[in-house]
Amino acid sequence: MKARDVAVQGVLAGVALVAAFLVWQREPSRAQGEVTVEDAQASALDRIRYDEEARFVELFRDPQDRDTVWVRLGNKPAKPGSEAGTTDGGVAQPGLGDAGTDAGSIATASPAPVPPPRELRGNDVALKLFSRFAPLRAQRDLGVLDDKKLDEIGLAKTERGLTLTLDGTPRTFLLATPASGWGAPYLQRTSDGHVFLLGPGLLPDLEAASSRLVDRRLHTFDVDGFDHIVISTGTTSRAFVASGKPPGAVQLSPVDAPSTPDDFARNWHDRLWRLTPVELLGRGEA
């Protein structure tokens, strides 16, 4: 090959690398009419917090592994006066006065202690959802609305909120509470009062975080990721070899009869393979 040909190929390879780098750095395409609520790089996002009246959900990166997201689920203390007191049925208590004039007493129940928040490993849905909040985008920018309009769309007295921590700095937003319990997800940026209409798929995963965002896998290898299995009980064990590749069925055969698939063993193993835990221990829980 001539030196000129080598030089031309080198230039073409360099141009290709530059083009690939520019495509990689380019801002992701957005839907028509979409607006930016908070312009930030995904690498700057450290934590997402979603608040409701009685509970909260947080998604945050693992300090030791930025590709791992944890889900923090917590409850809030009951507000004063939210639990009605119990009324004593007209029986005077000793030391409170004359039994003939005491009309009764009210015993105020102590609020139940709030359990500590739980931290559980996030699944792939949590990881994808985390990246969708930086930059945070919405379908429309409704501008600054008056108090009457804020009340109509559920932002005047809402107790729902969203906080994004970007490079250690929190950015706070209010989330509408529709009167019917569902509706368009309106969001208000507290820094300037602008109201936005979010897309329909951004908040439902946070609202149902305990079922949608928690990693419930018992293992991370694929159905074709093993060569044999051994089933043991006490001092007795049986070994099977695996054959076949997805999308076809994976067969299990006894080690001493590899050409004779055992359908019972395969069906039993398939059921075990698909087991999903109902409850999990969080990080630090005994």
C-alpha positions as CSV (number, residue, x, y, z in Angstrom):
1,M,0.0,0.0,0.0
2,K,1.3,3.4,-1.0
3,A,2.0,6.1,1.6
4,R,-0.6,8.3,0.0
5,D,-3.3,5.6,0.5
6,V,-2.3,5.2,4.1
7,A,-2.5,8.9,4.7
8,V,-6.0,9.1,3.1
9,Q,-7.2,6.2,5.3
10,G,-5.8,7.8,8.3
11,V,-7.6,11.1,7.6
12,L,-10.9,9.3,7.0
13,A,-10.5,7.4,10.3
14,G,-9.8,10.6,12.1
15,V,-12.9,12.3,10.6
16,A,-15.0,9.3,11.6
17,L,-13.7,9.5,15.2
18,V,-14.5,13.2,15.4
19,A,-18.0,12.6,14.0
20,A,-18.6,9.8,16.5
21,F,-17.5,12.0,19.4
22,L,-19.8,14.9,18.3
23,V,-22.8,12.5,18.0
24,W,-22.0,11.1,21.4
25,Q,-21.8,14.6,23.0
26,R,-24.9,15.9,21.2
27,E,-27.9,16.7,23.3
28,P,-30.6,13.9,23.0
29,S,-33.4,14.7,20.6
30,R,-36.6,16.0,22.1
31,A,-40.2,15.7,21.2
32,Q,-41.8,18.5,19.2
33,G,-42.8,21.4,21.4
34,E,-40.9,20.0,24.4
35,V,-39.3,22.6,26.8
36,T,-36.5,22.4,29.4
37,V,-37.4,22.8,33.0
38,E,-34.0,22.2,34.5
39,D,-31.0,22.1,32.2
40,A,-28.4,19.8,33.7
41,Q,-26.1,17.0,32.6
42,A,-27.0,13.5,33.7
43,S,-23.6,13.2,35.4
44,A,-24.5,16.1,37.7
45,L,-27.6,14.5,39.1
46,D,-26.9,13.0,42.5
47,R,-30.4,12.5,44.0
48,I,-34.1,12.6,43.2
49,R,-36.6,13.1,46.0
50,Y,-40.4,12.7,45.6
51,D,-42.6,13.9,48.5
52,E,-46.2,13.2,49.4
53,E,-48.1,14.2,52.5
54,A,-47.3,11.0,54.4
55,R,-44.3,9.5,52.6
56,F,-41.3,10.1,50.4
57,V,-39.2,8.3,47.8
58,E,-35.5,9.0,47.0
59,L,-33.4,7.7,44.2
60,F,-29.6,8.3,44.6
61,R,-26.4,7.0,43.1
62,D,-24.2,4.7,45.0
63,P,-21.0,6.7,46.0
64,Q,-18.9,3.6,45.3
65,D,-20.6,2.7,42.0
66,R,-22.2,5.5,40.0
67,D,-23.9,3.0,37.7
68,T,-25.9,1.7,40.7
69,V,-29.1,3.4,41.9
70,W,-30.6,2.9,45.4
71,V,-34.3,3.5,46.3
72,R,-35.0,5.0,49.7
73,L,-38.5,4.6,51.0
74,G,-39.7,6.5,54.1
75,N,-42.7,7.7,56.0
76,K,-43.2,11.1,57.5
77,P,-44.4,11.8,61.1
78,A,-48.1,12.4,61.5
79,K,-49.0,16.0,61.7
80,P,-50.3,17.4,65.1
81,G,-54.1,17.0,65.3
82,S,-54.2,14.5,62.4
83,E,-55.1,11.7,64.9
84,A,-58.3,12.3,66.8
85,G,-58.2,11.9,70.6
86,T,-60.3,9.5,72.4
87,T,-63.0,10.7,74.8
88,D,-63.4,9.2,78.2
89,G,-67.1,8.3,78.7
90,G,-67.8,10.8,81.5
91,V,-65.7,9.1,84.2
92,A,-63.8,11.6,86.4
93,Q,-60.2,11.0,86.9
94,P,-58.7,11.2,90.4
95,G,-57.2,14.6,91.3
96,L,-58.9,16.5,88.5
97,G,-61.7,18.0,90.6
98,D,-65.0,17.2,92.1
99,A,-66.6,14.1,90.6
100,G,-69.9,15.8,90.4
101,T,-68.8,18.6,88.3
102,D,-66.1,17.0,86.1
103,A,-67.8,16.4,82.7
104,G,-65.2,14.0,81.5
105,S,-61.6,13.9,80.3
106,I,-59.9,13.7,76.9
107,A,-57.0,11.3,76.5
108,T,-54.6,12.2,73.7
109,A,-53.0,9.2,72.1
110,S,-49.3,9.4,71.5
111,P,-48.4,9.3,67.8
112,A,-47.0,6.0,66.6
113,P,-43.3,6.1,66.0
114,V,-42.2,6.4,62.4
115,P,-40.0,3.5,61.3
116,P,-36.7,4.4,59.8
117,P,-36.4,4.7,56.0
118,R,-35.5,1.6,54.0
119,E,-32.8,1.5,51.3
120,L,-33.2,-1.1,48.5
121,R,-31.2,-1.6,45.4
122,G,-32.9,-0.1,42.3
123,N,-33.6,-2.1,39.2
124,D,-33.1,-1.3,35.5
125,V,-36.3,0.8,35.5
126,A,-34.9,2.9,38.3
127,L,-31.6,3.4,36.5
128,K,-33.4,4.5,33.3
129,L,-35.8,6.7,35.2
130,F,-32.9,8.4,37.0
131,S,-31.4,9.5,33.7
132,R,-34.6,11.0,32.5
133,F,-34.5,13.8,35.2
134,A,-31.4,15.4,33.9
135,P,-32.1,17.4,31.9
136,L,-35.7,17.7,33.2
137,R,-38.1,18.4,30.3
138,A,-41.8,19.1,30.0
139,Q,-44.4,19.2,27.3
140,R,-45.3,22.8,27.8
141,D,-44.3,26.0,29.7
142,L,-47.5,27.6,31.1
143,G,-45.6,30.6,32.6
144,V,-46.5,32.2,35.9
145,L,-50.2,31.7,36.8
146,D,-52.4,33.6,39.2
147,D,-53.6,32.2,42.5
148,K,-57.0,31.2,41.1
149,K,-55.5,29.1,38.3
150,L,-53.0,27.5,40.7
151,D,-55.9,26.5,42.9
152,E,-57.8,25.0,39.9
153,I,-54.9,22.8,38.8
154,G,-54.0,21.7,42.3
155,L,-50.8,23.7,43.0
156,A,-52.1,26.2,45.6
157,K,-52.1,23.9,48.6
158,T,-50.2,20.9,47.4
159,E,-48.0,18.8,49.7
160,R,-46.4,16.9,46.8
161,G,-42.9,18.0,45.8
162,L,-39.9,17.1,43.7
163,T,-36.3,17.9,44.6
164,L,-33.4,17.3,42.3
165,T,-29.9,17.5,43.8
166,L,-27.4,18.7,41.1
167,D,-23.7,18.8,42.1
168,G,-24.8,19.1,45.7
169,T,-27.3,21.9,45.1
170,P,-31.0,21.2,45.5
171,R,-33.6,22.4,42.9
172,T,-37.1,22.3,44.3
173,F,-40.5,22.0,42.5
174,L,-44.1,21.6,43.6
175,L,-46.3,18.9,42.1
176,A,-50.0,19.4,41.6
177,T,-52.5,17.4,43.6
178,P,-55.6,16.9,41.4
179,A,-58.9,16.9,43.2
180,S,-59.9,13.6,41.7
181,G,-56.7,11.9,42.6
182,W,-55.4,11.7,39.0
183,G,-54.9,14.1,36.2
184,A,-52.3,16.0,34.2
185,P,-48.9,16.2,36.1
186,Y,-48.4,20.0,36.6
187,L,-45.1,21.1,38.1
188,Q,-44.1,24.5,39.5
189,R,-40.5,25.7,39.6
190,T,-40.1,27.4,43.0
191,S,-37.2,29.6,41.9
192,D,-39.4,31.7,39.5
193,G,-43.0,30.4,39.8
194,H,-43.2,29.0,36.3
195,V,-45.7,26.2,35.8
196,F,-45.0,23.3,33.4
197,L,-47.0,20.4,32.1
198,L,-45.0,17.2,32.5
199,G,-45.2,14.2,30.3
200,P,-47.5,11.4,31.4
201,G,-44.7,8.8,32.0
202,L,-42.4,10.6,34.4
203,L,-44.1,10.4,37.8
204,P,-46.0,7.0,38.0
205,D,-42.8,5.0,38.6
206,L,-42.0,7.3,41.6
207,E,-45.5,7.0,43.0
208,A,-45.3,3.2,42.9
209,A,-41.6,3.0,43.7
210,S,-41.8,0.0,46.1
211,S,-43.2,-2.2,43.3
212,R,-41.7,-0.7,40.2
213,L,-38.2,0.5,41.1
214,V,-36.9,-2.2,43.5
215,D,-34.6,-4.9,42.2
216,R,-36.2,-8.2,43.0
217,R,-34.0,-10.5,41.0
218,L,-32.6,-13.6,42.7
219,H,-29.8,-13.8,40.2
220,T,-28.4,-11.8,37.3
221,F,-27.3,-14.5,34.8
222,D,-29.3,-15.5,31.7
223,V,-31.2,-18.7,31.1
224,D,-28.3,-19.9,28.9
225,G,-25.7,-18.9,31.4
226,F,-25.2,-22.3,33.1
227,D,-23.9,-25.7,31.9
228,H,-25.3,-27.9,34.6
229,I,-27.2,-27.9,37.9
230,V,-26.9,-29.9,41.1
231,I,-29.9,-30.5,43.3
232,S,-29.1,-31.5,46.9
233,T,-31.1,-32.5,49.9
234,G,-29.2,-33.8,52.9
235,T,-26.5,-36.2,51.7
236,T,-28.4,-37.0,48.4
237,S,-27.8,-35.0,45.2
238,R,-28.6,-35.3,41.5
239,A,-26.7,-33.6,38.7
240,F,-28.1,-32.5,35.3
241,V,-26.5,-31.1,32.2
242,A,-28.1,-28.3,30.2
243,S,-28.5,-28.3,26.4
244,G,-30.2,-26.0,24.0
245,K,-30.1,-22.2,23.5
246,P,-32.7,-19.5,23.7
247,P,-35.1,-18.8,22.1
248,G,-35.6,-22.5,22.1
249,A,-36.2,-24.5,25.3
250,V,-33.3,-25.4,27.5
251,Q,-33.3,-29.1,28.2
252,L,-32.0,-30.8,31.4
253,S,-30.7,-34.3,31.2
254,P,-29.1,-36.5,33.9
255,V,-25.3,-36.5,33.8
256,D,-25.3,-40.2,33.3
257,A,-27.8,-40.1,30.5
258,P,-27.2,-36.8,28.6
259,S,-29.3,-37.9,25.6
260,T,-32.4,-38.4,27.7
261,P,-34.0,-35.1,28.7
262,D,-35.9,-35.0,32.0
263,D,-39.0,-32.9,31.5
264,F,-40.0,-33.0,35.1
265,A,-36.6,-31.7,36.2
266,R,-36.7,-29.0,33.5
267,N,-40.3,-27.8,34.6
268,W,-39.2,-27.8,38.2
269,H,-36.1,-25.8,37.4
270,D,-38.1,-23.3,35.3
271,R,-40.4,-22.6,38.2
272,L,-37.5,-22.1,40.5
273,W,-35.8,-19.9,37.9
274,R,-38.8,-17.5,37.8
275,L,-39.2,-17.1,41.6
276,T,-39.6,-13.5,42.7
277,P,-39.3,-12.5,46.4
278,V,-42.4,-10.9,47.9
279,E,-40.4,-9.0,50.5
280,L,-36.7,-8.0,50.7
281,L,-34.3,-6.9,53.5
282,G,-33.1,-3.4,52.9
283,R,-29.5,-2.2,53.3
284,G,-28.5,-2.5,57.0
285,E,-31.6,-4.4,58.0
286,A,-31.2,-7.6,60.1
